[in-house]
Amino acid sequence: MSATETAAGPEVLELPAMPATGPLYRRAAMSLLPGVGAARGVHLPALQVVVRDVAVDRAHLAAYDRVCGFRLRDTLPATYPHVMSAALSMRLMTAPGFPFPVVGLVHVGNRITVHRPIDAGERLTFTGYATDLRPHERGRQFDLVVTAAIDGEVVWDDVSTYLRRGGPADGAAAGTDGPADGATSGDRRETAPGGDARRGGRRGEDRPAPPAATARWRVEPAVAKAYAAVSGDHNPIHTSRIGARAFGFPRPIAHGMWSKARCLAAIEERLPEAYTVDVAFKLPILLPATVALAATPLGATPRPGGLAPGGFALHDVRSGKPHLSGSVSAEAGMTRGSTGNM
C-alpha cells in the first residue's frame, strides 16, 4: 500500500488488492460508538483510492448474472464493475475524517457509463473518489465516483449520489438506496451501505398512474440474500426482518442496485455497445413483492403519457408505488481517456 500527494492534486492511495469488506463494515459500525474512531471532517477528503490489475472471477460473474437475470456471457453487465469495486467505495467512505458515517447514508441515484464492452478476460484498474458535497433540502448530498480503465483508457465510470439527512451539524447516516424527498420509515429508501430508503406519503396520494408494464417479477426474500452473497452488501435491512425493523422498515427490502441490474437484464438485448444508464431510486421494494417494469426502446416514437425513448420504470403491481425510474442514452457521460479528476 502506498500513498502520494502533490500540491496540484489529491492524495493518491494505491492498494495492492481490493480490501476485504468485513473489516470495513466493522469499522463503519464501530464509528457510530461515542469516542471511537477519528474525528469527522467538515469536507470530503482529497483522496483517490486506486486498485490496479483487478481480474474478473468468472464463477462469481456467472453467479451475479443468475441473481440479476443477465444472460451468461463473457461481456460484463454494466452494473457488474460496481460490485467489483464496492470494497473500494467502502474504503473511501470509512476513511479517517470522512464527514459522515456510512451507516445511514441514502443512495438516491446511480449513473453508469459503458464506453465500450468489457470482456471478462480483461484486467481493470479502478480509481475512486468522493466529490461535490452540496446542500440539499433534506440534508447534504455528495457523489462517489469510480472509474475502470484498461491500458490507461477509461472504459466504464460510475457515479453514485448519496444523501445525508439532517442539517449541517447533524453528522451522517448509513447508506441505503431511495428517494430523498419526503421519505418515512414505512416506505423509506434504502440506506448505506447498500441501502435505498424513502418514505412515501399516504397510499396513492398525488401519485400518477404508473406506465403500462412490459414485464412482471415476483421478488422473494431469497433474492436479497442471494444478491448480498454476490455483492458483499450484507446490510441487515436486506436480509433480516429484525435488522429491517431497526431501520424503520416493516420487512427486509431489496437492494437498489439489484433493482437497477434486474431492469437492465430485462432490456439487455436493446442496449447499444456504448451507453449511459441513469437511475433515481424511489420507494424501496418491501419483500416479498410483485413488481412491474415499463420500458420504451431507444429510437421508439414518443407517445403521449408514455415513457420517453430509452426510459424505464419499476413499480409495485398492487399499489403502483414507484421503486425506480431510469433512462438509457447513447451519449457518453464522462470524457474518455482520463482516469478521472476530483
N, C-alpha and C positions, 0 to 999 in steps of 0.2 A: 504494500500500500504506500502510495506517495502522494504528496500534496505540494503544489506550487502556486505562487501568487505573483502577479505583476502589478505595477502601478496602473497599467492600462486596462486591466480586466479582473475578473473574479478569481478566487482561489479555485484551483482545479484539483480534485481529489480522484486519483486513479486507483481503483480496486482491482486486485488480481482475478477476482471472480465475483459473480453475483453473491451478495451476502445472504446468509441464512435468515429466513424470515422469523424463526422462533425467537431469537434474542431481540429482534426489532420490535416484535409485538410485546415482549416483556418490558422493553424499555418504554414503549408507549403507555403501557398500563402503569408502570412504576412512576412515570412522570406526573400522574394525577395525584400522587400522595404528597401531602404537605412536607416541604423541606427536602424532598428527594429530587435529584437531578439538577441540571444547570438552570440558572435564571433565564426566563424567556426574554427574547429581544423585542424591540419595537418594530424593526424592519425585517423583511425577508433576508436570509443570509446570502451574501455574494459568493455563492458556491456552485460549482458544477461538479457532478459526480460522473465519472467515466468508467465503463467496463468494456474492455476490448475482447475481440475474438470469441464471441459467445456462439456456441453451436446449438443447433436445434436438436432436441431429443425427439426422434421420430415416433417413438412409442407414446410419449407424452402428447405430441401433436395429434396423434390418432385418437387418444382419449379425449382431448379437448374437442376435436371435430365431432365426436359422437355425442358428447354432452350438449353441444350447441347446435347440432343439426347440420353441420357442414358435410359436404362430400369428402371422402378420404382421398387426398391427393397430395402432391409434393409442394404445391404452391401454398404459402401461408395465408390464412384468412387475415383480413385487415386488423382484426382485434387480437390476433394471437401474439404479436410482439408486445402488446400491452401487458399480457400475462407474463411473458418472458422477462419484462423489465419492472415488474411490480415491486420486487425487493429493492431495486434502485430508488424507486419513488418513496418507499418507506424509509430508506436510509436518509433521504433528503428531509422528510418531514419529521424525523426524530433526531435531526442534527442539533447539537448544542446551540441554544439561542434562537431556535425556530420559534416564531411568535405565538403559535397555537399548539395545544396538544392534539395529537392525531385523533384521539377519541372524541367524537362529537362533530367533526367536520362533515359538511353535507356536500356530496358530489352532485353538483347541479347540471353539469354538462360535459360532453366529451366530443372533441373533433379529431378525426384521424385522416391523414392524407397518405395515400399509397402512390408514390411517384412512379413506381414500376413494380411488376410482380417480383416477389421474393421467393426463391427456391429453398426448399428445406436443406439443401446441401451447402448453402452459403453461410458464412460466418459474419456476425453483426457486431458493430461497435455501438454501444448505447451511451448517450450523453443526456443527462437530466439536470434541470434547474427549476427553481421557483421564481416567478416574476409577476409584476403588475398587481401588487397589493393595492386595493382600491375600496372606497366606501360603497356600501350597498344599503338600501333602505332597511334591510333586516340585519345588518351587521357589516361584515367586510368579506371581500372575495379576493382570491388570488388564482393564478394559473400555474399548473405544474406541467412543464414542457419536457417531453422525452423525444429524442430523435434516434434513428437507427441508420448507420452508414455502412457501406460496403466499399472498400478501397477508396475511402475519402469522400464518396458521394452519398448524400442523404437520400435514402430510398423510401423512408417512412418517417412520419412525425405524428405526435400525439399531444394534444392539449386538453388536460382535464381541469375544469374550473370547480373550485371548492368555495363553499360559503362557511364562514364562522358567524354564527348567530350572536346577536347582542351588540352592545356598544363597544367603543374602542378600548375601554378599560376592563372589558368583560372576559378577556382571555380567549381560549379557543376550545373547540369541541371535537369529538371523534368523528371519523369520516363515514358518510353514507352517500347514497345517490338519490336525488329527488329534487322537487321544485323548491324554490327559495321563497316563494310568496305564499303567505298565509298557511303554513303547514302546522298541523296539530297532531298529537300522538296517534289518534285513530287512523290517520291517513298519511302519516309523515313520510318524507323521503328517507332514503337510506343514509346512514351516517358513516363516516370514515372509521377504520379502514374498510373501504369497500361498501359503504352504505349509500342508500338513496332514501331520503326521508322528507316528505312534505305532508302536512296535514291538509285536508281539504275542508270545504265548507259543508253546509247541510246537503243531504242527498239531492243531487240534481239541481242545486241552486245555481242559477245563471250559467249553466253548463250547456253548450251547444250539442246537438246530436252528433255522435261520432260518425266518421266517414264510413261508407259501405265496406264491409270486411271482404278480404280476398282469401283469408285463411284463419283457422281457429286452432288453438292448442290447449290441452289440459296440462297445467303445471302443478306437479305434486311436490311435497316437501323433499322427496328424494332427489329432485333436480338440484335444489340448493346445496344439498350435501355433496352431490357429485361434482358440482361446479366448485365448491370450496376445496375439494380434493385436488382438482387440476389447476386451480388458480392460486392456491395458497392463502386465500382470503377466508379465514375461519372465524370471522366476526360472528359471535353468537346470535346476533339479530337474524341471521340467515339459517341457522342450524338448530336453534334451541328455543322452545316456547318460553322457558324461563328467561333466557337471555333477551329474547324479543320484548317480553313484558318489562324488563328492566329499563328498556329504552322507550317505553310507551306504546309498543305495538302489541295488539292482541294475539297475533300469531307470527311465526317467522316470515320473513319477506325474501323475495327473490333478489339476487344480485343485479344491480343496474346494468353492469357490463355483460352479464349473461343475456339480459333482455335485448341489448343492442346486438350482440352476436347472433342471437336467435333470429332477429329480424333480418340481418344481413344474410344468414344462411338461407332464408326463405326466398331471397331475391338474388342469390349469387350468380345465377345464370344470366341476369340482366346487367351485371356490373361491368363497366369498362375496365381496361387494364390499369389505367391511372385515374384516380378519383379522390374526392374528399367526401367523407360521410360525417355529418354533424348531427348530434342529438341533444335534446334537452330532456332531462329526467323529470317526470311528473310524479303522480302518486305511486307509492310502492305497490307491488303485487303481493298481497297477503295470501299465504299458501295454506291449503290448496286453492287454485283458482282456474277459471277458464278465460282465456284472453283471445282477442281477435286482432288480426293485423289487417291494415288497409295500406295499399301501396300503389303508386302510379309510376309506370316506367318512364325513364328518361326519354324525351322525344315524343311523348304522348301529347295529344291535343288537350289543352286545358278545358275542363268542364266546370260550369257554374256550380259553386258549392262543393266542389271536389278538391282533392289534394293537387298541388302544383306538380308538374312533371318532375320525377325524382323524389317526390315526397313520400313519407311513410309514417304510420302512427300505430300505436298499440294501445288498446283499451280493454276494460273489463266487459265481458259479454253481457252480464246481468245488469250492472249499474250504468255502464257507459263511461265510468271514470277513466280519465286518460292516464296511462302509465309512461308513455314515451312519445315524443314527436321528433322526426328527423328528416334529413334530406340528403340526397346524393347528387353531387355535381362533378362534372369532368374537369373543373378548374383545379389547379394545384393550390394548396393552402400556404406553402412556405417556399422560399427561394431554394431551388435545387443547388447542390454542390457545396452547401455550407453545413457544418455540424451544429449550427445554432449559436445565438448570442443572447445574453441576458438583457 
